[in-house]
Amino acid sequence: MSREYILLKLVSIPAILFALTFHEYAHGYTAYKLGDPTAKYNGRLSLNPLAHLDPVGALLMLLVGFGWARPVPVNPRYFKKPKQGMALTALMGPVANILLALLSALLFQLVLAIFGTNTLLPENLALALTYFLLFLKASVTLNLSFALFNLIPLPPLDGSRIIGLFLPHRIYLKLLEKERQISFFFLIWLLFGSRVAQWLLTMPGIASSRVLTIVVKSLSITGWLGDAVSFLSDMIFRLVRLIPFLNIS
């Protein structure tokens, strides 16, 4: 295990805490503004990371880049339009992560624009800036990961609440009824889908077919989400470099 890998994981810890905290706070604050005080009464309308931390979800996020926090309690009975209120409350979690990713990328480029060409910095300051840049880069990746992961339209993720807005009421209720079972199978898929995909790809009949290869690779959530996060992260950094006062080239 290289020193660089350990350093990256260490700076990822505060980035994960920020991502989880702002995600859940956005849920609670949105629900509160829509009339639901449940999160506030349960101490979840807070920017304290410990109020939102789920140990398993945080550990998975550190190890594989995708995970979850402890869900903020929401009571849709307080909403004037329950289905719409649940969808908006769910949506604002990923939106908060996307905004945090954009802010992290802007700060990353701003630090480079101010200090990037300065070779006369004191050693301690240069080291601190290096750590800060690593933290910001990890923050972009992890916030995008958390946002995209939670937009998957399966329980217990936010996407299942958002897509519920467009489903017939009968199907929506059935989805809620089967949420625990779906959540269990989704967790199994998350943990073992990548290994199953790798095993299937060793079979000549599948490996030689482009269509089957694409289908099998889709079994790996970490695989295709990782590709999507890499693409979006690169695009965000390209965009912020286009801002004139942040362009250091």
PyRosetta script that sets phi, psi and omega in degrees:
from pyrosetta import init, pose_from_sequence

init()
pose = pose_from_sequence("MSREYILLKLVSIPAILFALTFHEYAHGYTAYKLGDPTAKYNGRLSLNPLAHLDPVGALLMLLVGFGWARPVPVNPRYFKKPKQGMALTALMGPVANILLALLSALLFQLVLAIFGTNTLLPENLALALTYFLLFLKASVTLNLSFALFNLIPLPPLDGSRIIGLFLPHRIYLKLLEKERQISFFFLIWLLFGSRVAQWLLTMPGIASSRVLTIVVKSLSITGWLGDAVSFLSDMIFRLVRLIPFLNIS")
pose.set_psi(1, 118.3)
pose.set_omega(1, -172.6)
pose.set_phi(2, -76.0)
pose.set_psi(2, 160.6)
pose.set_omega(2, 178.0)
pose.set_phi(3, -63.7)
pose.set_psi(3, -38.0)
pose.set_omega(3, -179.3)
pose.set_phi(4, -64.0)
pose.set_psi(4, -39.5)
pose.set_omega(4, 180.0)
pose.set_phi(5, -64.8)
pose.set_psi(5, -44.7)
pose.set_omega(5, 179.9)
pose.set_phi(6, -63.4)
pose.set_psi(6, -42.2)
pose.set_omega(6, 179.6)
pose.set_phi(7, -62.1)
pose.set_psi(7, -42.6)
pose.set_omega(7, 179.7)
pose.set_phi(8, -62.9)
pose.set_psi(8, -40.8)
pose.set_omega(8, 178.7)
pose.set_phi(9, -66.4)
pose.set_psi(9, -37.2)
pose.set_omega(9, 179.8)
pose.set_phi(10, -65.4)
pose.set_psi(10, -44.4)
pose.set_omega(10, 179.7)
pose.set_phi(11, -73.8)
pose.set_psi(11, -16.8)
pose.set_omega(11, 178.0)
pose.set_phi(12, -73.6)
pose.set_psi(12, -24.8)
pose.set_omega(12, -176.5)
pose.set_phi(13, -60.5)
pose.set_psi(13, -52.3)
pose.set_omega(13, 176.9)
pose.set_phi(14, -65.1)
pose.set_psi(14, -31.7)
pose.set_omega(14, 177.7)
pose.set_phi(15, -64.3)
pose.set_psi(15, -39.7)
pose.set_omega(15, 177.7)
pose.set_phi(16, -64.7)
pose.set_psi(16, -44.1)
pose.set_omega(16, -179.6)
pose.set_phi(17, -62.1)
pose.set_psi(17, -40.9)
pose.set_omega(17, 176.8)
pose.set_phi(18, -63.7)
pose.set_psi(18, -45.2)
pose.set_omega(18, -177.7)
pose.set_phi(19, -61.8)
pose.set_psi(19, -48.0)
pose.set_omega(19, -179.5)
pose.set_phi(20, -64.3)
pose.set_psi(20, -43.8)
pose.set_omega(20, -175.6)
pose.set_phi(21, -64.8)
pose.set_psi(21, -49.5)
pose.set_omega(21, -178.1)
pose.set_phi(22, -68.0)
pose.set_psi(22, -33.4)
pose.set_omega(22, 177.1)
pose.set_phi(23, -60.7)
pose.set_psi(23, -52.4)
pose.set_omega(23, -177.3)
pose.set_phi(24, -71.4)
pose.set_psi(24, -35.8)
pose.set_omega(24, 177.1)
pose.set_phi(25, -62.2)
pose.set_psi(25, -39.2)
pose.set_omega(25, 179.0)
pose.set_phi(26, -62.8)
pose.set_psi(26, -39.6)
pose.set_omega(26, 174.8)
pose.set_phi(27, -59.5)
pose.set_psi(27, -52.9)
pose.set_omega(27, -175.4)
pose.set_phi(28, -63.4)
pose.set_psi(28, -41.9)
pose.set_omega(28, -178.4)
pose.set_phi(29, -67.3)
pose.set_psi(29, -40.9)
pose.set_omega(29, 178.7)
pose.set_phi(30, -63.3)
pose.set_psi(30, -46.1)
pose.set_omega(30, 178.4)
pose.set_phi(31, -60.8)
pose.set_psi(31, -40.6)
pose.set_omega(31, 179.9)
pose.set_phi(32, -63.0)
pose.set_psi(32, -43.2)
pose.set_omega(32, 179.9)
pose.set_phi(33, -68.0)
pose.set_psi(33, -23.7)
pose.set_omega(33, 177.5)
pose.set_phi(34, -88.3)
pose.set_psi(34, 1.0)
pose.set_omega(34, 174.1)
pose.set_phi(35, 110.8)
pose.set_psi(35, 0.6)
pose.set_omega(35, -178.0)
pose.set_phi(36, -100.4)
pose.set_psi(36, 112.0)
pose.set_omega(36, -178.3)
pose.set_phi(37, -90.6)
pose.set_psi(37, 7.9)
pose.set_omega(37, -173.7)
pose.set_phi(38, -57.2)
pose.set_psi(38, -46.8)
pose.set_omega(38, -179.5)
pose.set_phi(39, -61.4)
pose.set_psi(39, -40.3)
pose.set_omega(39, 179.6)
pose.set_phi(40, -65.0)
pose.set_psi(40, -44.3)
pose.set_omega(40, -179.4)
pose.set_phi(41, -65.4)
pose.set_psi(41, -26.2)
pose.set_omega(41, -179.1)
pose.set_phi(42, -95.5)
pose.set_psi(42, 10.4)
pose.set_omega(42, 178.0)
pose.set_phi(43, 71.6)
pose.set_psi(43, 21.5)
pose.set_omega(43, -176.4)
pose.set_phi(44, -100.9)
pose.set_psi(44, -4.7)
pose.set_omega(44, 175.0)
pose.set_phi(45, -86.7)
pose.set_psi(45, 65.5)
pose.set_omega(45, -169.2)
pose.set_phi(46, -143.7)
pose.set_psi(46, 149.9)
pose.set_omega(46, 174.6)
pose.set_phi(47, -98.5)
pose.set_psi(47, 14.8)
pose.set_omega(47, 174.5)
pose.set_phi(48, -81.0)
pose.set_psi(48, 116.2)
pose.set_omega(48, -177.1)
pose.set_phi(49, -56.6)
pose.set_psi(49, -32.6)
pose.set_omega(49, -177.8)
pose.set_phi(50, -65.1)
pose.set_psi(50, -22.8)
pose.set_omega(50, 179.8)
pose.set_phi(51, -72.8)
pose.set_psi(51, -18.1)
pose.set_omega(51, -173.1)
pose.set_phi(52, -119.7)
pose.set_psi(52, -4.2)
pose.set_omega(52, -170.6)
pose.set_phi(53, -73.3)
pose.set_psi(53, 130.0)
pose.set_omega(53, 168.5)
pose.set_phi(54, -112.0)
pose.set_psi(54, 114.4)
pose.set_omega(54, -173.3)
pose.set_phi(55, -55.9)
pose.set_psi(55, -43.4)
pose.set_omega(55, -178.6)
pose.set_phi(56, -67.4)
pose.set_psi(56, -45.8)
pose.set_omega(56, -179.6)
pose.set_phi(57, -63.1)
pose.set_psi(57, -40.5)
pose.set_omega(57, 179.3)
pose.set_phi(58, -67.2)
pose.set_psi(58, -39.6)
pose.set_omega(58, 179.2)
pose.set_phi(59, -64.7)
pose.set_psi(59, -43.1)
pose.set_omega(59, 177.7)
pose.set_phi(60, -62.6)
pose.set_psi(60, -38.6)
pose.set_omega(60, 179.2)
pose.set_phi(61, -64.5)
pose.set_psi(61, -36.4)
pose.set_omega(61, 178.0)
pose.set_phi(62, -69.5)
pose.set_psi(62, -39.3)
pose.set_omega(62, -174.2)
pose.set_phi(63, -82.8)
pose.set_psi(63, -44.4)
pose.set_omega(63, -174.5)
pose.set_phi(64, -118.1)
pose.set_psi(64, -5.4)
pose.set_omega(64, 176.4)
pose.set_phi(65, 90.8)
pose.set_psi(65, -2.0)
pose.set_omega(65, 179.9)
pose.set_phi(66, -134.8)
pose.set_psi(66, 133.1)
pose.set_omega(66, -178.8)
pose.set_phi(67, -168.0)
pose.set_psi(67, -158.6)
pose.set_omega(67, -176.4)
pose.set_phi(68, -152.7)
pose.set_psi(68, 165.1)
pose.set_omega(68, 174.3)
pose.set_phi(69, -107.6)
pose.set_psi(69, 178.8)
pose.set_omega(69, 175.5)
pose.set_phi(70, -74.2)
pose.set_psi(70, 120.8)
pose.set_omega(70, -173.4)
pose.set_phi(71, -60.0)
pose.set_psi(71, 138.2)
pose.set_omega(71, 174.7)
pose.set_phi(72, -73.4)
pose.set_psi(72, 129.8)
pose.set_omega(72, 178.7)
pose.set_phi(73, -68.8)
pose.set_psi(73, 132.1)
pose.set_omega(73, -180.0)
pose.set_phi(74, -131.9)
pose.set_psi(74, 133.8)
pose.set_omega(74, 177.5)
pose.set_phi(75, -112.5)
pose.set_psi(75, 102.9)
pose.set_omega(75, -175.6)
pose.set_phi(76, -65.5)
pose.set_psi(76, -12.1)
pose.set_omega(76, 179.6)
pose.set_phi(77, -65.9)
pose.set_psi(77, -21.3)
pose.set_omega(77, 177.9)
pose.set_phi(78, -77.9)
pose.set_psi(78, -17.8)
pose.set_omega(78, -176.9)
pose.set_phi(79, -81.1)
pose.set_psi(79, 143.0)
pose.set_omega(79, 175.3)
pose.set_phi(80, -64.8)
pose.set_psi(80, -38.1)
pose.set_omega(80, 176.0)
pose.set_phi(81, -124.6)
pose.set_psi(81, 93.9)
pose.set_omega(81, -171.4)
pose.set_phi(82, -54.5)
pose.set_psi(82, -48.1)
pose.set_omega(82, -176.5)
pose.set_phi(83, -64.4)
pose.set_psi(83, -44.4)
pose.set_omega(83, 178.8)
pose.set_phi(84, -65.5)
pose.set_psi(84, -39.3)
pose.set_omega(84, 179.2)
pose.set_phi(85, -64.3)
pose.set_psi(85, -41.1)
pose.set_omega(85, 177.9)
pose.set_phi(86, -64.9)
pose.set_psi(86, -40.8)
pose.set_omega(86, -179.0)
pose.set_phi(87, -64.8)
pose.set_psi(87, -44.3)
pose.set_omega(87, -179.6)
pose.set_phi(88, -67.4)
pose.set_psi(88, -41.9)
pose.set_omega(88, 177.4)
pose.set_phi(89, -60.1)
pose.set_psi(89, -42.6)
pose.set_omega(89, 179.2)
pose.set_phi(90, -66.4)
pose.set_psi(90, -41.0)
pose.set_omega(90, -176.0)
pose.set_phi(91, -64.1)
pose.set_psi(91, -35.9)
pose.set_omega(91, -172.6)
pose.set_phi(92, -69.0)
pose.set_psi(92, -18.9)
pose.set_omega(92, 174.6)
pose.set_phi(93, -65.1)
pose.set_psi(93, -57.7)
pose.set_omega(93, 175.9)
pose.set_phi(94, -59.7)
pose.set_psi(94, -35.7)
pose.set_omega(94, 178.0)
pose.set_phi(95, -61.1)
pose.set_psi(95, -41.8)
pose.set_omega(95, 178.0)
pose.set_phi(96, -60.5)
pose.set_psi(96, -40.4)
pose.set_omega(96, 178.9)
pose.set_phi(97, -67.1)
pose.set_psi(97, -39.3)
pose.set_omega(97, 178.9)
pose.set_phi(98, -65.4)
pose.set_psi(98, -41.6)
pose.set_omega(98, 177.5)
pose.set_phi(99, -64.6)
pose.set_psi(99, -38.4)
pose.set_omega(99, 178.4)
pose.set_phi(100, -67.6)
pose.set_psi(100, -35.3)
pose.set_omega(100, 176.0)
pose.set_phi(101, -65.1)
pose.set_psi(101, -42.9)
pose.set_omega(101, 178.3)
pose.set_phi(102, -63.2)
pose.set_psi(102, -43.8)
pose.set_omega(102, 179.1)
pose.set_phi(103, -63.1)
pose.set_psi(103, -40.8)
pose.set_omega(103, 178.9)
pose.set_phi(104, -63.6)
pose.set_psi(104, -40.8)
pose.set_omega(104, 178.7)
pose.set_phi(105, -66.3)
pose.set_psi(105, -39.0)
pose.set_omega(105, 177.6)
pose.set_phi(106, -64.5)
pose.set_psi(106, -43.3)
pose.set_omega(106, 178.3)
pose.set_phi(107, -65.1)
pose.set_psi(107, -39.2)
pose.set_omega(107, 178.1)
pose.set_phi(108, -58.0)
pose.set_psi(108, -49.0)
pose.set_omega(108, -177.8)
pose.set_phi(109, -70.8)
pose.set_psi(109, -32.6)
pose.set_omega(109, 178.2)
pose.set_phi(110, -66.2)
pose.set_psi(110, -43.0)
pose.set_omega(110, 177.7)
pose.set_phi(111, -61.9)
pose.set_psi(111, -42.0)
pose.set_omega(111, 177.6)
pose.set_phi(112, -64.1)
pose.set_psi(112, -39.4)
pose.set_omega(112, -178.9)
pose.set_phi(113, -65.3)
pose.set_psi(113, -34.1)
pose.set_omega(113, -177.6)
pose.set_phi(114, -84.5)
pose.set_psi(114, -43.7)
pose.set_omega(114, -171.6)
pose.set_phi(115, -113.4)
pose.set_psi(115, -8.5)
pose.set_omega(115, -169.9)
pose.set_phi(116, -59.6)
pose.set_psi(116, -35.5)
pose.set_omega(116, -176.6)
pose.set_phi(117, -99.1)
pose.set_psi(117, 3.1)
pose.set_omega(117, -177.9)
pose.set_phi(118, -88.5)
pose.set_psi(118, 110.9)
pose.set_omega(118, -178.7)
pose.set_phi(119, -97.5)
pose.set_psi(119, 3.7)
pose.set_omega(119, -176.1)
pose.set_phi(120, -106.1)
pose.set_psi(120, 17.0)
pose.set_omega(120, -179.8)
pose.set_phi(121, -69.9)
pose.set_psi(121, 145.1)
pose.set_omega(121, 172.7)
pose.set_phi(122, -57.8)
pose.set_psi(122, 149.6)
pose.set_omega(122, -175.0)
pose.set_phi(123, -58.6)
pose.set_psi(123, -42.5)
pose.set_omega(123, -179.0)
pose.set_phi(124, -64.0)
pose.set_psi(124, -41.1)
pose.set_omega(124, 179.5)
pose.set_phi(125, -67.3)
pose.set_psi(125, -40.9)
pose.set_omega(125, 178.8)
pose.set_phi(126, -62.4)
pose.set_psi(126, -40.5)
pose.set_omega(126, 179.0)
pose.set_phi(127, -67.0)
pose.set_psi(127, -42.2)
pose.set_omega(127, 179.2)
pose.set_phi(128, -62.4)
pose.set_psi(128, -41.1)
pose.set_omega(128, 178.5)
pose.set_phi(129, -65.1)
pose.set_psi(129, -37.0)
pose.set_omega(129, 177.4)
pose.set_phi(130, -61.6)
pose.set_psi(130, -46.4)
pose.set_omega(130, 178.1)
pose.set_phi(131, -62.4)
pose.set_psi(131, -41.4)
pose.set_omega(131, -178.6)
pose.set_phi(132, -65.0)
pose.set_psi(132, -40.3)
pose.set_omega(132, 178.4)
pose.set_phi(133, -65.8)
pose.set_psi(133, -40.1)
pose.set_omega(133, 176.6)
pose.set_phi(134, -62.9)
pose.set_psi(134, -40.6)
pose.set_omega(134, 177.7)
pose.set_phi(135, -62.0)
pose.set_psi(135, -45.0)
pose.set_omega(135, -178.6)
pose.set_phi(136, -65.3)
pose.set_psi(136, -39.6)
pose.set_omega(136, 178.5)
pose.set_phi(137, -65.6)
pose.set_psi(137, -42.2)
pose.set_omega(137, 176.4)
pose.set_phi(138, -64.0)
pose.set_psi(138, -35.7)
pose.set_omega(138, 180.0)
pose.set_phi(139, -63.7)
pose.set_psi(139, -40.4)
pose.set_omega(139, 177.6)
pose.set_phi(140, -60.7)
pose.set_psi(140, -51.8)
pose.set_omega(140, -177.5)
pose.set_phi(141, -62.6)
pose.set_psi(141, -47.0)
pose.set_omega(141, -175.5)
pose.set_phi(142, -69.5)
pose.set_psi(142, -38.0)
pose.set_omega(142, 177.9)
pose.set_phi(143, -67.3)
pose.set_psi(143, -39.4)
pose.set_omega(143, 175.6)
pose.set_phi(144, -65.4)
pose.set_psi(144, -40.5)
pose.set_omega(144, 178.1)
pose.set_phi(145, -60.2)
pose.set_psi(145, -47.2)
pose.set_omega(145, -177.8)
pose.set_phi(146, -65.0)
pose.set_psi(146, -39.9)
pose.set_omega(146, 179.9)
pose.set_phi(147, -65.2)
pose.set_psi(147, -50.5)
pose.set_omega(147, -177.2)
pose.set_phi(148, -66.2)
pose.set_psi(148, -41.7)
pose.set_omega(148, 179.9)
pose.set_phi(149, -59.2)
pose.set_psi(149, -44.1)
pose.set_omega(149, -177.4)
pose.set_phi(150, -74.8)
pose.set_psi(150, -13.0)
pose.set_omega(150, 177.5)
pose.set_phi(151, -85.7)
pose.set_psi(151, -5.8)
pose.set_omega(151, 174.3)
pose.set_phi(152, -60.8)
pose.set_psi(152, 126.8)
pose.set_omega(152, -171.8)
pose.set_phi(153, -80.2)
pose.set_psi(153, 50.5)
pose.set_omega(153, 177.5)
pose.set_phi(154, -132.0)
pose.set_psi(154, 141.8)
pose.set_omega(154, 175.2)
pose.set_phi(155, -61.2)
pose.set_psi(155, 144.8)
pose.set_omega(155, 7.3)
pose.set_phi(156, -96.3)
pose.set_psi(156, 22.0)
pose.set_omega(156, -171.5)
pose.set_phi(157, -82.9)
pose.set_psi(157, 162.4)
pose.set_omega(157, -176.3)
pose.set_phi(158, -60.6)
pose.set_psi(158, -31.2)
pose.set_omega(158, -178.5)
pose.set_phi(159, -59.0)
pose.set_psi(159, -29.5)
pose.set_omega(159, 179.8)
pose.set_phi(160, -69.1)
pose.set_psi(160, -31.1)
pose.set_omega(160, 176.5)
pose.set_phi(161, -75.2)
pose.set_psi(161, -37.6)
pose.set_omega(161, -178.4)
pose.set_phi(162, -68.7)
pose.set_psi(162, -47.0)
pose.set_omega(162, -179.1)
pose.set_phi(163, -67.1)
pose.set_psi(163, -23.3)
pose.set_omega(163, 178.0)
pose.set_phi(164, -59.8)
pose.set_psi(164, -25.8)
pose.set_omega(164, 178.6)
pose.set_phi(165, -63.2)
pose.set_psi(165, -26.3)
pose.set_omega(165, -175.3)
pose.set_phi(166, -105.1)
pose.set_psi(166, -0.9)
pose.set_omega(166, -179.5)
pose.set_phi(167, -92.5)
pose.set_psi(167, 149.2)
pose.set_omega(167, 171.6)
pose.set_phi(168, -57.7)
pose.set_psi(168, 146.9)
pose.set_omega(168, -173.8)
pose.set_phi(169, -56.8)
pose.set_psi(169, -38.5)
pose.set_omega(169, -178.7)
pose.set_phi(170, -62.8)
pose.set_psi(170, -44.5)
pose.set_omega(170, 179.6)
pose.set_phi(171, -68.7)
pose.set_psi(171, -37.3)
pose.set_omega(171, 178.8)
pose.set_phi(172, -61.2)
pose.set_psi(172, -44.0)
pose.set_omega(172, 178.6)
pose.set_phi(173, -65.3)
pose.set_psi(173, -37.4)
pose.set_omega(173, 177.9)
pose.set_phi(174, -64.7)
pose.set_psi(174, -39.0)
pose.set_omega(174, 177.9)
pose.set_phi(175, -62.3)
pose.set_psi(175, -42.9)
pose.set_omega(175, 177.8)
pose.set_phi(176, -65.0)
pose.set_psi(176, -37.5)
pose.set_omega(176, -178.9)
pose.set_phi(177, -65.4)
pose.set_psi(177, -36.1)
pose.set_omega(177, -177.0)
pose.set_phi(178, -98.7)
pose.set_psi(178, 15.0)
pose.set_omega(178, -172.6)
pose.set_phi(179, -59.1)
pose.set_psi(179, -43.0)
pose.set_omega(179, -176.8)
pose.set_phi(180, -64.4)
pose.set_psi(180, -43.9)
pose.set_omega(180, 180.0)
pose.set_phi(181, -66.0)
pose.set_psi(181, -43.5)
pose.set_omega(181, 179.3)
pose.set_phi(182, -63.1)
pose.set_psi(182, -40.4)
pose.set_omega(182, 179.9)
pose.set_phi(183, -61.4)
pose.set_psi(183, -40.4)
pose.set_omega(183, 179.9)
pose.set_phi(184, -63.3)
pose.set_psi(184, -48.2)
pose.set_omega(184, -179.2)
pose.set_phi(185, -67.8)
pose.set_psi(185, -31.7)
pose.set_omega(185, 177.3)
pose.set_phi(186, -65.8)
pose.set_psi(186, -41.1)
pose.set_omega(186, 178.3)
pose.set_phi(187, -63.0)
pose.set_psi(187, -40.6)
pose.set_omega(187, 176.5)
pose.set_phi(188, -61.7)
pose.set_psi(188, -43.0)
pose.set_omega(188, 178.5)
pose.set_phi(189, -61.8)
pose.set_psi(189, -43.7)
pose.set_omega(189, -179.7)
pose.set_phi(190, -61.8)
pose.set_psi(190, -42.6)
pose.set_omega(190, -175.1)
pose.set_phi(191, -77.0)
pose.set_psi(191, -34.5)
pose.set_omega(191, -171.4)
pose.set_phi(192, -119.2)
pose.set_psi(192, -6.7)
pose.set_omega(192, -178.1)
pose.set_phi(193, -59.0)
pose.set_psi(193, -39.6)
pose.set_omega(193, -179.0)
pose.set_phi(194, -65.1)
pose.set_psi(194, -41.5)
pose.set_omega(194, 179.7)
pose.set_phi(195, -67.2)
pose.set_psi(195, -40.3)
pose.set_omega(195, 177.7)
pose.set_phi(196, -62.9)
pose.set_psi(196, -42.4)
pose.set_omega(196, 179.4)
pose.set_phi(197, -61.8)
pose.set_psi(197, -44.2)
pose.set_omega(197, 179.4)
pose.set_phi(198, -62.4)
pose.set_psi(198, -40.3)
pose.set_omega(198, 179.5)
pose.set_phi(199, -66.1)
pose.set_psi(199, -43.6)
pose.set_omega(199, -179.9)
pose.set_phi(200, -64.3)
pose.set_psi(200, -34.4)
pose.set_omega(200, -178.1)
pose.set_phi(201, -71.3)
pose.set_psi(201, -11.5)
pose.set_omega(201, 175.7)
pose.set_phi(202, -81.0)
pose.set_psi(202, -10.9)
pose.set_omega(202, 179.2)
pose.set_phi(203, -80.3)
pose.set_psi(203, 125.5)
pose.set_omega(203, -175.7)
pose.set_phi(204, -55.1)
pose.set_psi(204, -39.4)
pose.set_omega(204, -177.7)
pose.set_phi(205, -63.8)
pose.set_psi(205, -30.6)
pose.set_omega(205, 179.0)
pose.set_phi(206, -86.8)
pose.set_psi(206, -44.3)
pose.set_omega(206, -177.9)
pose.set_phi(207, -62.1)
pose.set_psi(207, -28.3)
pose.set_omega(207, -178.0)
pose.set_phi(208, -85.7)
pose.set_psi(208, -7.4)
pose.set_omega(208, -179.7)
pose.set_phi(209, -107.2)
pose.set_psi(209, 121.1)
pose.set_omega(209, -178.7)
pose.set_phi(210, -64.7)
pose.set_psi(210, -40.8)
pose.set_omega(210, -178.9)
pose.set_phi(211, -65.3)
pose.set_psi(211, -48.0)
pose.set_omega(211, 179.9)
pose.set_phi(212, -64.4)
pose.set_psi(212, -35.2)
pose.set_omega(212, 178.0)
pose.set_phi(213, -61.8)
pose.set_psi(213, -44.3)
pose.set_omega(213, 179.4)
pose.set_phi(214, -63.9)
pose.set_psi(214, -42.7)
pose.set_omega(214, -179.8)
pose.set_phi(215, -63.0)
pose.set_psi(215, -45.6)
pose.set_omega(215, -178.2)
pose.set_phi(216, -66.4)
pose.set_psi(216, -40.8)
pose.set_omega(216, 179.6)
pose.set_phi(217, -62.5)
pose.set_psi(217, -27.0)
pose.set_omega(217, 179.0)
pose.set_phi(218, -67.9)
pose.set_psi(218, -15.5)
pose.set_omega(218, 176.8)
pose.set_phi(219, -68.6)
pose.set_psi(219, -22.5)
pose.set_omega(219, -178.9)
pose.set_phi(220, -89.8)
pose.set_psi(220, 100.8)
pose.set_omega(220, 179.1)
pose.set_phi(221, -61.1)
pose.set_psi(221, -45.6)
pose.set_omega(221, -178.7)
pose.set_phi(222, -63.4)
pose.set_psi(222, -30.3)
pose.set_omega(222, -179.5)
pose.set_phi(223, -68.5)
pose.set_psi(223, -58.3)
pose.set_omega(223, -175.9)
pose.set_phi(224, -75.6)
pose.set_psi(224, -28.0)
pose.set_omega(224, 174.2)
pose.set_phi(225, -69.9)
pose.set_psi(225, -37.9)
pose.set_omega(225, 176.9)
pose.set_phi(226, -60.8)
pose.set_psi(226, -41.7)
pose.set_omega(226, 177.0)
pose.set_phi(227, -63.1)
pose.set_psi(227, -42.2)
pose.set_omega(227, -179.8)
pose.set_phi(228, -64.7)
pose.set_psi(228, -41.8)
pose.set_omega(228, 179.7)
pose.set_phi(229, -65.2)
pose.set_psi(229, -42.2)
pose.set_omega(229, 178.7)
pose.set_phi(230, -61.0)
pose.set_psi(230, -43.1)
pose.set_omega(230, 179.5)
pose.set_phi(231, -63.2)
pose.set_psi(231, -48.6)
pose.set_omega(231, -178.2)
pose.set_phi(232, -67.5)
pose.set_psi(232, -38.2)
pose.set_omega(232, 178.3)
pose.set_phi(233, -62.1)
pose.set_psi(233, -45.9)
pose.set_omega(233, 178.2)
pose.set_phi(234, -62.1)
pose.set_psi(234, -39.9)
pose.set_omega(234, -179.3)
pose.set_phi(235, -65.7)
pose.set_psi(235, -40.7)
pose.set_omega(235, 179.4)
pose.set_phi(236, -63.6)
pose.set_psi(236, -44.6)
pose.set_omega(236, 179.2)
pose.set_phi(237, -65.4)
pose.set_psi(237, -35.6)
pose.set_omega(237, 176.0)
pose.set_phi(238, -63.9)
pose.set_psi(238, -40.0)
pose.set_omega(238, -178.5)
pose.set_phi(239, -67.1)
pose.set_psi(239, -43.7)
pose.set_omega(239, -177.7)
pose.set_phi(240, -69.4)
pose.set_psi(240, -25.6)
pose.set_omega(240, 177.1)
pose.set_phi(241, -71.3)
pose.set_psi(241, -15.7)
pose.set_omega(241, 177.9)
pose.set_phi(242, -80.0)
pose.set_psi(242, -14.1)
pose.set_omega(242, 177.7)
pose.set_phi(243, -69.6)
pose.set_psi(243, 122.3)
pose.set_omega(243, -171.1)
pose.set_phi(244, -51.6)
pose.set_psi(244, -49.8)
pose.set_omega(244, -174.0)
pose.set_phi(245, -76.4)
pose.set_psi(245, -5.4)
pose.set_omega(245, 176.5)
pose.set_phi(246, -102.9)
pose.set_psi(246, -2.3)
pose.set_omega(246, -177.6)
pose.set_phi(247, -82.5)
pose.set_psi(247, 114.4)
pose.set_omega(247, -176.6)
pose.set_phi(248, -104.7)
pose.set_psi(248, 7.9)
pose.set_omega(248, -177.8)
pose.set_phi(249, -76.1)
pose.dump_pdb("model.pdb")
